[in-house]
Amino acid sequence: MFKKSVEDLLNRQVEREGNSAVLYLSMASWAETNSYAGIAEWLYAQAEEEKMHMLKVIRYINERDGKAVIPSFDKPPADFDGLKTLFDQVLDHEKFITGSINEIVAETIKENDFSTHNWLQWFVSEQVEEESSVHAVIDRLNLVGDHNLYIFDRDIMSMREEENGE
């Protein structure tokens, strides 16, 4: 069992991970309907990862004799101002999630909850990878500018596979 403050922050993280999933689903749908099939696949994969993160937190809370609360999720925007802006939003969102994870880590230290602190290290490492992945996408988008987006769209999933060692 952990302290209520830690449980509350973990339940807030359930909501944030779920909101991440629906945000990326909305972005994927936008990309798909704007003929960016590769980018849509990348975003669908991101949405699936965020759902997995949410489930991981839910199960952890319940395993520790807490009570995971399943929230409603915010309705994400449906339109985006282009690929560069979209990926800038993804990066900002990932930084927000990193801050949220760090806040939970700080609370576990304050409360001497070393089990949860240890468990959270996977998320800490995951956020480093998430931010790095989005930086790589933005770097490549900056290289191609508004030209060669077809090639970029075609190659984005191979970037993901390279990062994941596939």
C-alpha positions as CSV (number, residue, x, y, z in Angstrom):
1,M,0.0,0.0,0.0
2,F,1.2,3.5,-0.7
3,K,0.5,6.9,0.6
4,K,-2.7,8.7,-0.6
5,S,-0.6,11.5,-2.2
6,V,1.2,8.9,-4.4
7,E,-2.0,7.1,-5.3
8,D,-3.6,10.4,-6.2
9,L,-0.7,11.4,-8.5
10,L,-0.8,7.9,-10.1
11,N,-4.5,8.2,-10.8
12,R,-3.8,11.7,-12.3
13,Q,-1.2,9.9,-14.5
14,V,-3.9,7.4,-15.7
15,E,-5.9,10.4,-16.9
16,R,-2.8,12.0,-18.6
17,E,-1.8,8.8,-20.3
18,G,-5.4,8.3,-21.6
19,N,-5.5,11.9,-22.8
20,S,-2.2,11.3,-24.6
21,A,-3.7,8.3,-26.3
22,V,-6.8,10.2,-27.6
23,L,-4.7,13.2,-28.6
24,Y,-2.5,11.0,-30.7
25,L,-5.5,9.2,-32.2
26,S,-6.9,12.5,-33.2
27,M,-3.6,13.5,-34.8
28,A,-3.4,10.2,-36.6
29,S,-6.9,10.6,-38.0
30,W,-6.0,14.1,-39.2
31,A,-2.8,12.8,-40.8
32,E,-4.7,9.9,-42.4
33,T,-7.4,12.1,-43.9
34,N,-4.7,14.5,-45.2
35,S,-3.0,11.6,-47.1
36,Y,-0.1,11.2,-44.7
37,A,-0.5,7.4,-44.2
38,G,3.0,6.9,-42.8
39,I,2.6,9.7,-40.2
40,A,-0.8,8.3,-39.4
41,E,0.7,4.9,-38.7
42,W,3.4,6.5,-36.5
43,L,0.8,8.4,-34.5
44,Y,-1.5,5.3,-34.2
45,A,1.5,3.4,-32.8
46,Q,2.1,6.3,-30.3
47,A,-1.5,6.2,-29.3
48,E,-1.2,2.4,-28.7
49,E,1.9,3.0,-26.5
50,E,0.1,5.6,-24.4
51,K,-2.8,3.2,-23.9
52,M,-0.3,0.6,-22.7
53,H,1.2,3.1,-20.3
54,M,-2.2,3.9,-18.9
55,L,-3.0,0.2,-18.4
56,K,0.4,-0.3,-16.7
57,V,-0.4,2.5,-14.2
58,I,-3.9,1.2,-13.6
59,R,-2.6,-2.3,-12.9
60,Y,0.1,-1.0,-10.6
61,I,-2.3,1.0,-8.5
62,N,-4.6,-1.9,-8.1
63,E,-1.7,-4.4,-7.3
64,R,-0.6,-2.1,-4.5
65,D,-4.0,-2.2,-2.9
66,G,-5.0,1.2,-4.2
67,K,-8.0,1.9,-6.3
68,A,-7.4,3.0,-9.9
69,V,-10.0,5.6,-11.0
70,I,-10.9,5.5,-14.7
71,P,-11.6,9.1,-15.8
72,S,-13.3,10.6,-18.8
73,F,-10.8,12.0,-21.3
74,D,-10.6,15.4,-22.8
75,K,-11.8,15.8,-26.4
76,P,-8.7,16.5,-28.4
77,P,-8.5,19.0,-31.3
78,A,-9.5,17.6,-34.6
79,D,-7.5,19.9,-36.9
80,F,-3.9,20.8,-36.9
81,D,-1.9,23.6,-38.7
82,G,0.5,21.3,-40.6
83,L,3.0,18.6,-39.8
84,K,5.6,20.8,-38.2
85,T,3.1,22.4,-35.8
86,L,1.6,18.9,-35.1
87,F,5.0,17.5,-34.1
88,D,5.9,20.6,-32.1
89,Q,2.6,19.9,-30.2
90,V,3.7,16.2,-29.7
91,L,7.0,17.3,-28.3
92,D,5.4,19.9,-25.9
93,H,3.0,17.2,-24.8
94,E,5.7,14.7,-24.2
95,K,7.6,17.3,-22.1
96,F,4.4,17.8,-20.1
97,I,4.2,14.1,-19.5
98,T,7.9,14.0,-18.5
99,G,7.2,16.7,-15.9
100,S,4.2,14.8,-14.6
101,I,6.3,11.6,-14.2
102,N,9.0,13.6,-12.5
103,E,6.5,15.0,-10.1
104,I,5.4,11.5,-9.1
105,V,9.0,10.5,-8.6
106,A,9.6,13.4,-6.3
107,E,6.6,12.5,-4.3
108,T,7.7,8.9,-3.9
109,I,11.1,10.2,-2.6
110,K,9.3,12.5,-0.2
111,E,7.1,9.7,1.1
112,N,9.9,7.1,1.2
113,D,7.9,4.9,-1.3
114,F,10.9,3.2,-2.7
115,S,8.9,0.4,-4.5
116,T,6.9,2.9,-6.5
117,H,10.1,5.0,-7.1
118,N,11.8,1.9,-8.5
119,W,8.8,1.0,-10.6
120,L,8.6,4.5,-12.1
121,Q,12.1,4.3,-13.4
122,W,10.8,2.5,-16.5
123,F,8.6,5.6,-17.2
124,V,11.5,7.9,-16.6
125,S,13.6,6.0,-19.3
126,E,10.6,5.8,-21.6
127,Q,10.1,9.6,-21.5
128,V,13.7,10.1,-22.5
129,E,13.1,7.8,-25.5
130,E,9.8,9.5,-26.3
131,E,11.2,13.0,-26.4
132,S,14.3,11.8,-28.3
133,S,12.1,10.2,-30.9
134,V,10.0,13.3,-31.5
135,H,13.1,15.4,-31.7
136,A,14.4,13.1,-34.4
137,V,11.1,13.5,-36.4
138,I,11.3,17.3,-36.0
139,D,14.9,17.4,-37.1
140,R,14.1,15.5,-40.2
141,L,11.0,17.6,-40.9
142,N,13.3,20.7,-40.6
143,L,15.7,19.1,-43.1
144,V,13.0,18.5,-45.7
145,G,11.0,21.7,-45.1
146,D,7.9,21.8,-47.1
147,H,9.4,19.7,-49.9
148,N,9.7,16.0,-50.1
149,L,7.0,15.4,-47.6
150,Y,6.0,12.3,-49.6
151,I,9.4,10.7,-48.9
152,F,9.3,11.8,-45.3
153,D,5.8,10.3,-44.9
154,R,7.0,7.1,-46.5
155,D,10.1,6.8,-44.3
156,I,8.7,7.8,-40.9
157,M,7.9,4.3,-39.8
158,S,11.4,3.1,-40.6
159,M,12.7,5.9,-38.2
160,R,10.5,4.4,-35.5
161,E,11.8,0.9,-36.2
162,E,15.4,2.1,-36.1
163,E,14.8,3.7,-32.7
164,N,13.2,0.6,-31.4
165,G,16.0,-1.7,-32.7
166,E,13.6,-3.6,-35.0
